[in-house]
Amino acid sequence: MGIDAARRGDKPAAQVLLRQVVAADPRNELAWMWLASAVDSIDERRTCLENALRINPNNTRAREALDRLQPGGETSPRRFRPARQRGTGGTSSGPSTATVLVGVVVAVAIIVALIFAVVSSQQPRILPNNELAVALTQSQTPTTDPDTFTFTPSPFMIIVTADITLPPTFTPTFTPTASATPPPSITPVPLSAFIMLYTSLEAGESSLSLYQAAGDGNGEQEMAQGVRDMVYDPSGQKIAFVRDVTTTDADGNEQTSAELFIAPADNPGAAQQITEFGSTISRPTWAPNGIQLAFVSDFDGDEDIWTITDDGENIIKLTENEAIDRDPTWSPDGTQIVYVSDMTSPGLTRLFSMAADGQNPQQLSNLGGNTYHPRFSPDGRRLTFVNDSGGDGDIYIADAQGQSSLLLTVDDNGAEDRSPAFTPDSNWVGFVSNREDDRFQVYVVNLRGDMRTRLTNSERDDQSLDFRPDLVFRLRQN
């Protein structure tokens, strides 16, 4: 049963069953070989292959695979600052303020001279305007015959005191400059506000069951059986998942294969099968339009990435090579698909991206070991993925180009961490781990890696999870 599960791509079931076989029969060379193909950890894979070689030193397939597991910067671009331009100064050609004042003084002097000409022959008097006083000072002149009188002006001084009404001077009232209003801080959303789906394997069972719970793990309920690799569509109203299908050929022979299904998120029992590949299918991911999906199949002999619409039509093969291509995740803007491949390092998968039509594949990272299970954050700013370069699977985050990676699951004492998925607000990463006991359970960790919470606590082994997209966060991000 374990070998059959491995052949049809049901790795979680294959791992459980094959481990039971090798525990009962440690000399079972074939079981060790199939277990090596089903495990995710490079360290576990190496151990399985070494055990097969101890049993049969002439096992060339184990030797070649073990050899492939043996271990095998970019200068920052120069930055140029534009030369700072010097300003050109200019001098004003207009009259200066001092010149204007001199002109005013001259004009006033002319006016005073005219007043002098008018009043010089008259006796001094006080003007009716009590705000204007004229003081005259002159020497006494003798009485003179008017007929022989010759006018000689006497020196005098005019003192003018006037209350000149000037335009009002307004003292400016201080008006504080308005400072920029900071955007309102967003209150962190509790995990209980989210909804998650996860698959789990009951002890003694060979197929997974689908469960739903709140984002904090409360309110668990079983939704369906025989379901794996489930994923929400962008609206949160539909899910895609993989299920085994058994058919009978014309000769009456039964054949079991993994096929792709679509179902309402709240009613997985109403699922519709949309593929008939008769081979293995795994890891579906939705395009942002909620119509297309990408998935993995070995229909033509090796694992490649395909696309299909949710009505089962428009099937297109995106990757065409001899390498392993798996674990696609569609970017939220729909322009690219990130996946893992061993095209540049046979036996070890690296992070790659390609256009949504399969063109222009590019390697994004070169971490040691295997990289697998990449997922985009809902806001499109980050990627999360698993890497086993430390000897066990660990959860990382990086920017959307796969750079500046950060290890989130530190100090886990060799635990296996798998199947990461972002929460709808892009602030947490959920994952499955056996860090606290022998059972794989669901946890979340923040983006700094310093806050971690366990969400499930059952006697089962959890396998994968996904959070239901939330329209409020999608609108906020846009």
C-alpha positions in Angstrom: 0.0 0.0 0.0 2.9 2.4 0.8 4.5 1.8 -2.6 1.1 2.4 -4.3 0.7 5.6 -2.4 4.1 6.8 -3.5 3.5 5.9 -7.1 0.3 8.0 -7.2 2.0 11.0 -5.6 0.3 10.7 -2.2 3.5 11.5 -0.2 1.9 11.9 3.3 0.2 8.5 3.1 3.3 6.9 1.6 5.5 8.2 4.3 3.3 6.8 7.1 2.9 3.4 5.5 6.5 2.9 4.3 7.8 3.9 7.8 5.7 1.2 9.2 7.1 -1.3 6.7 10.8 -0.4 7.4 10.1 -0.5 11.2 8.8 -4.0 10.9 11.5 -5.1 8.3 14.6 -2.9 8.4 16.2 -5.1 5.6 13.5 -4.2 3.1 15.6 -2.5 0.4 12.7 -1.6 -1.9 10.8 0.1 1.0 13.8 2.2 1.8 14.1 3.3 -1.9 10.4 4.3 -2.1 10.5 6.0 1.2 13.5 8.1 0.0 11.3 9.3 -2.9 8.4 10.2 -0.6 10.2 12.2 2.2 10.7 16.0 1.9 13.8 16.4 4.1 17.2 16.0 2.4 18.5 14.5 5.6 15.8 11.9 5.7 16.3 11.1 2.0 20.0 10.6 2.6 19.4 8.3 5.5 17.0 6.2 3.4 19.4 5.8 0.6 22.3 4.9 2.9 20.1 2.2 4.5 19.3 0.8 1.0 23.1 0.7 0.2 23.9 -1.0 3.4 21.4 -3.8 2.4 22.7 -3.9 -1.2 26.0 -2.1 -1.9 25.5 -2.8 -5.6 22.3 -0.7 -5.8 23.4 1.8 -8.5 20.2 3.9 -8.3 20.7 4.5 -4.6 24.4 5.3 -5.2 23.6 7.8 -8.0 20.8 9.5 -6.0 23.1 9.7 -2.9 25.8 11.3 -5.0 23.4 14.0 -6.2 22.6 14.9 -2.6 26.2 15.8 -1.9 26.8 19.5 -1.5 28.2 21.2 -4.7 27.0 38.0 -5.0 26.3 40.1 -6.7 28.2 43.4 -6.6 25.9 46.3 -5.9 25.6 48.6 -8.9 27.5 51.8 -8.7 25.3 54.7 -7.8 25.9 58.1 -9.4 24.7 61.3 -8.0 23.9 64.1 -10.4 26.2 67.1 -10.2 24.7 69.9 -8.2 24.1 72.9 -10.5 25.3 76.3 -9.4 22.7 79.0 -9.4 23.5 82.3 -11.3 23.0 85.4 -9.3 21.6 88.7 -10.7 21.5 92.3 -9.5 18.4 94.5 -9.5 18.5 97.4 -11.9 15.6 99.3 -10.3 15.9 102.2 -7.9 17.0 101.5 -4.4 14.8 102.3 -1.3 17.2 105.0 -0.2 16.8 106.8 -3.5 13.1 106.8 -3.2 13.2 108.2 0.3 15.5 111.1 -0.9 12.9 111.9 -3.6 10.2 112.0 -1.0 12.2 114.4 1.2 12.8 116.7 -1.7 9.1 116.8 -2.6 8.2 117.7 1.0 10.8 120.5 1.0 9.2 122.0 -2.2 5.8 121.9 -0.5 7.2 123.7 2.6 8.7 126.4 0.3 5.4 127.1 -1.3 3.7 127.4 2.1 6.4 129.9 3.0 5.8 132.0 -0.1 2.1 132.3 0.7 2.3 133.1 4.4 5.5 135.1 4.6 3.6 138.4 4.1 0.9 137.6 6.6 1.0 137.9 10.4 1.4 134.6 12.2 -1.8 133.0 13.3 -3.0 129.8 14.8 -4.8 127.6 12.4 -8.3 126.6 13.3 -7.2 123.0 13.4 -6.1 122.6 17.0 -3.9 119.7 16.0 -1.8 122.0 13.9 0.3 124.8 15.5 2.3 127.3 13.6 5.0 129.1 15.6 6.5 132.2 14.0 9.6 133.8 15.3 10.6 137.2 13.7 12.5 140.4 14.7 10.6 143.7 15.4 10.5 146.1 12.5 10.0 149.9 12.9 6.9 151.6 11.8 7.3 152.6 8.2 5.6 154.8 5.8 3.6 152.6 3.5 4.6 154.6 0.6 8.3 154.1 1.2 8.1 150.6 2.6 10.3 148.0 1.0 9.4 144.4 1.9 12.2 142.5 3.6 11.2 139.0 4.6 11.9 138.1 8.2 13.3 134.8 9.1 10.8 132.5 10.6 10.3 128.9 11.5 7.1 126.9 11.0 6.5 124.0 13.4 3.8 121.7 12.2 2.2 119.2 14.6 -0.3 117.0 12.8 -2.1 113.9 13.7 -1.7 112.1 10.4 -4.2 109.3 9.9 -2.2 106.3 8.5 -3.7 103.1 7.2 -4.3 100.7 10.0 -1.6 98.3 10.8 -3.0 94.9 11.5 -1.1 92.7 13.9 -1.2 89.3 12.3 -3.0 86.6 14.3 -0.9 83.5 14.6 -2.3 80.7 12.7 -0.6 77.4 13.3 0.5 75.5 10.3 -1.5 72.4 9.9 0.7 69.3 10.2 0.1 66.3 8.1 -2.5 64.0 9.6 -0.9 60.6 10.0 -2.9 57.7 8.6 -4.9 55.9 11.2 -3.0 52.9 12.7 -4.5 49.6 11.8 -5.6 47.5 14.8 -4.0 44.1 14.5 -6.6 41.5 13.6 -7.0 38.6 16.0 -6.4 35.1 14.5 -9.9 34.2 15.5 -11.2 36.5 12.8 -9.8 34.2 10.1 -11.0 30.8 8.8 -8.6 28.0 7.8 -8.8 24.6 6.1 -6.3 21.9 6.8 -5.9 18.2 6.1 -5.1 15.7 8.7 -4.3 11.9 8.9 -6.0 9.8 11.5 -3.8 7.1 13.1 -4.2 3.8 11.2 -5.8 5.5 8.2 -4.2 5.8 4.7 -6.2 8.8 3.4 -6.4 12.4 4.6 -9.5 14.2 5.9 -10.4 17.9 5.5 -11.1 20.1 8.5 -12.2 23.7 9.0 -11.6 25.8 12.0 -11.2 29.5 13.1 -7.8 31.0 12.6 -6.9 30.4 16.2 -7.7 26.7 15.9 -11.1 26.8 17.7 -14.4 25.4 16.3 -12.9 22.5 14.4 -15.2 20.5 12.2 -14.6 17.7 9.6 -15.6 18.7 6.1 -14.7 15.8 3.8 -12.6 12.7 3.5 -10.0 11.6 0.9 -8.9 15.2 0.3 -5.3 16.6 0.0 -3.5 19.7 -1.4 -6.6 21.9 -1.0 -6.5 25.7 -1.7 -9.0 28.5 -1.6 -9.8 30.6 -4.7 -9.2 34.4 -4.5 -12.8 35.0 -3.5 -12.8 32.4 -0.7 -16.0 30.9 -2.2 -14.4 27.9 -4.0 -11.7 25.4 -3.2 -9.6 23.2 -5.4 -8.1 19.9 -4.1 -6.7 16.6 -5.2 -8.5 13.2 -4.6 -7.7 9.7 -5.6 -10.0 8.2 -8.3 -10.3 4.5 -9.1 -11.3 3.5 -12.6 -11.7 0.2 -14.5 -10.2 -0.3 -17.9 -11.6 -2.3 -20.8 -9.9 -5.4 -19.5 -11.5 -5.0 -16.1 -8.3 -3.9 -14.4 -8.6 -1.2 -11.7 -6.3 1.8 -11.8 -6.1 4.5 -9.2 -4.9 8.0 -10.1 -4.9 11.5 -8.5 -7.3 14.0 -10.1 -8.2 17.6 -9.6 -11.6 18.7 -8.1 -13.4 22.0 -7.7 -16.1 22.5 -4.9 -17.9 25.2 -3.0 -15.8 26.1 0.0 -18.7 25.4 2.4 -19.7 22.2 0.7 -16.8 20.0 -0.4 -19.2 17.1 -0.8 -20.5 18.8 -4.0 -17.1 18.6 -5.7 -16.8 18.2 -9.5 -13.8 16.3 -11.1 -12.2 18.5 -13.8 -9.3 16.3 -14.9 -8.9 12.7 -16.3 -5.1 12.5 -16.5 -4.9 9.0 -15.1 -1.5 9.9 -13.5 -0.5 12.0 -10.5 -1.7 15.5 -9.9 -0.6 17.8 -7.0 -0.3 21.3 -5.6 -3.0 23.3 -7.4 -2.9 27.1 -7.2 -5.4 29.7 -8.4 -4.8 32.6 -10.7 -6.1 36.0 -9.4 -9.0 35.9 -11.9 -10.5 32.9 -10.0 -10.8 30.9 -13.3 -7.4 29.5 -14.1 -5.4 27.1 -12.0 -1.8 25.8 -12.2 -1.0 22.4 -11.0 1.7 19.6 -11.2 1.4 16.3 -13.1 3.7 13.6 -14.3 1.4 12.8 -17.2 4.3 12.6 -19.7 6.8 10.9 -17.4 8.3 13.7 -15.3 6.7 16.4 -13.1 5.7 19.5 -15.0 3.5 22.5 -14.4 0.2 22.7 -16.3 -2.7 25.2 -16.3 -6.5 24.6 -16.7 -9.7 26.5 -16.3 -12.1 25.6 -13.6 -14.5 24.0 -16.1 -11.8 21.4 -17.1 -11.0 23.1 -20.4 -8.0 25.0 -21.8 -5.4 22.6 -20.6 -1.9 23.9 -21.3 1.5 22.5 -20.4 3.8 25.3 -19.2 7.1 23.6 -18.6 8.8 21.3 -21.1 12.1 19.8 -19.9 13.6 16.8 -18.3 13.8 18.4 -14.9 11.5 18.2 -11.9 9.1 21.2 -11.9 6.6 21.4 -9.0 4.9 23.5 -6.2 3.6 26.5 -8.3 2.2 29.6 -6.7 0.5 32.4 -8.7 1.5 36.0 -8.0 -1.5 38.2 -6.8 -1.0 40.5 -9.8 -1.3 37.5 -12.2 1.9 38.2 -14.1 4.1 35.4 -12.9 4.2 31.9 -11.4 6.9 31.0 -8.8 7.8 27.3 -8.5 10.7 25.0 -7.7 12.8 23.1 -10.1 16.1 21.1 -10.3 16.9 22.2 -13.8 20.2 23.8 -12.7 21.0 21.4 -9.8 19.8 17.9 -10.5 18.4 16.3 -7.4 18.1 19.6 -5.5 15.2 22.0 -6.2 15.7 25.7 -6.3 13.3 28.7 -6.5 12.3 29.8 -10.0 9.8 32.2 -11.6 8.3 32.3 -15.1 5.7 34.4 -16.9 2.1 33.3 -16.5 2.3 31.8 -20.0 5.4 29.7 -19.2 7.9 32.0 -20.9 11.2 33.4 -19.5 12.0 31.0 -16.6 14.5 32.5 -14.2 16.2 31.2 -11.1 15.5 33.3 -8.0 17.6 31.8 -5.3 20.5 29.6 -4.7 20.1 28.4 -1.1 21.7 25.1 -0.3 19.6 21.9 0.1 16.1 21.7 -1.4 13.6 24.5 -1.6 9.9 23.7 -1.9 6.3 24.8 -1.2 6.6 28.5 -2.1 3.5 30.7 -1.4 2.9 34.4 -2.1 1.6 36.7 0.5 -1.9 38.2 -0.3 -0.4 41.7 -0.7 2.2 40.4 -3.2 5.2 41.8 -1.3 6.7 38.5 0.1 7.2 34.8 -0.5 7.4 32.1 2.1 8.9 28.7 1.4 10.6 25.7 3.0 14.3 25.0 2.8 16.2 22.0 4.3 19.8 23.2 4.0 20.0 23.1 7.8 19.3 19.3 7.8 15.6 19.7 8.4 12.7 21.6 6.8 12.5 25.2 8.0 10.2 28.1 7.1 11.7 31.2 5.4 10.3 34.4 4.0 11.8 36.6 1.3 10.8 39.5 -0.9 8.7 38.9 -4.0 11.9 38.2 -6.0 13.0 35.5 -3.6 15.8 37.7 -2.2 16.7 38.8 1.3 15.5 35.6 2.8 14.9 35.3 6.6 14.7 32.1 8.6 11.5 32.2 10.7 11.6 28.8 12.5 14.7 29.0 14.6 15.8 26.9 17.5 13.4 24.0 16.7 15.7 21.2 17.7 15.6 19.5 14.3 11.9 19.6 13.8 10.3 19.3 10.4 8.4 22.5 9.3 6.2 22.2 6.2 3.4 23.7 4.1 3.6 27.4 4.9 0.7 29.8 4.1 0.1 33.5 4.9 -2.9 34.8 6.8 -5.2 37.1 4.8 -3.6 40.2 6.4 -0.1 39.0 5.4 1.2 39.4 9.0 1.5 35.7 9.9 2.7 32.5 8.3 0.9 29.3 9.2 2.8 26.0 8.9 2.8 22.4 10.0 5.5 21.1 12.4 6.4 18.3 14.8 8.4 20.7 17.0 6.6 19.9 20.3 6.0 16.1 20.0 5.9 13.4 17.4 2.6 14.7 15.9 2.5 17.3 13.1 0.3 20.2 14.2 -0.6 23.6 12.8 1.3 26.7 14.1 1.7 30.4 13.1 4.7 32.6 13.4 5.0 36.4 12.9 7.2 37.9 10.2 10.1 38.5 12.6 10.1 34.9 13.8 10.0 35.9 17.5 6.3 35.1 18.1 4.9 31.6 17.6 1.5 30.1 18.5 0.3 26.5 18.3 -3.2 26.3 16.7 -4.2 22.6 16.7 -3.7 19.9 19.3 -5.1 16.6 18.2 -4.0 12.9 18.0 -3.8 13.2 14.2 -0.9 14.3 11.9 -1.8 17.5 10.1 -0.4 17.8 6.6 -1.2 21.1 4.9 -3.3 24.3 5.4 -4.7 27.4 3.8 -6.4 30.5 5.1 -9.7 31.8 3.5 -9.1 35.0 1.7 -10.8 38.1 3.2 -12.3 40.7 0.9 -11.7 43.5 3.5 -7.9 43.0 3.4 -7.9 42.7 -0.4 -9.7 46.1 -0.7 -7.3 47.6 1.9 -4.3 46.4 -0.1 -5.6 47.8 -3.3 
